[in-house]
C-alpha cells in the first residue's frame, strides 16, 4: 500500500460546507450514490442546510479522495473507515505529543529557574544568618564592655 500524505490541519474555511452533492461528485470523481453510501456508512459527514440539503466542504473532498485511493488499493469500506479513524487519531496524538513536548520544555525551563532562585535564596539565607551572628556578637561585646564586673 502506498503511503498517503497525512491531512493538513483543517481551517475554518476548509471545514465550511459549500458544495452541493453534484459539485462534490464532480470535484471528487465519486458518484452521488456513492457519496450517499459513504455517508450512511459513517465515512463522511457533510454539513446540512436547514432544509436538509448536503453541503460538502474542502475537507470532505480531501477525505473523499482518501477513500477513493484506499478503495482503489482493494481496501473494503469497513477497513477504510478503520484506517481513516486511526489516521485521525494518530494526527490527534501527534498534535497532543507536540503540546506535551512544549509543556515539558516550559516546565523544564521553569524548574531550572526555580532551582536557580532556590540556590540564590539559600546563599542569601546563609549570608543573613552569618550577618545576624556577627551582629549578635558585636551587640554582646558592646554590652559586655558597659557592664560592671560581678565578682
C-alpha positions, 0 to 999 in steps of 0.5 A: 500500500502506498503511503498517503500524505497525512491531512493538513490541519483543517481551517475554518474555511476548509471545514465550511460546507459549500458544495452541493452533492453534484459539485462534490461528485464532480470535484471528487470523481465519486458518484452521488450514490456513492457519496450517499453510501459513504455517508450512511456508512459513517465515512463522511459527514457533510454539513446540512442546510436547514432544509436538509440539503448536503453541503460538502466542504474542502475537507470532505473532498480531501477525505473523499479522495482518501477513500477513493485511493484506499478503495482503489488499493482493494481496501473494503469500506469497513477497513477504510473507515478503520484506517481513516479513524486511526489516521485521525487519531494518530494526527490527534496524538501527534498534535497532543505529543507536540503540546506535551513536548512544549509543556515539558520544555516550559516546565523544564525551563521553569524548574531550572529557574526555580532551582536557580532562585532556590540556590540564590535564596539559600546563599542569601539565607546563609549570608543573613544568618552569618550577618545576624551572628556577627551582629549578635556578637558585636551587640554582646561585646558592646554590652559586655564592655558597659557592664560592671564586673560581678565578682 
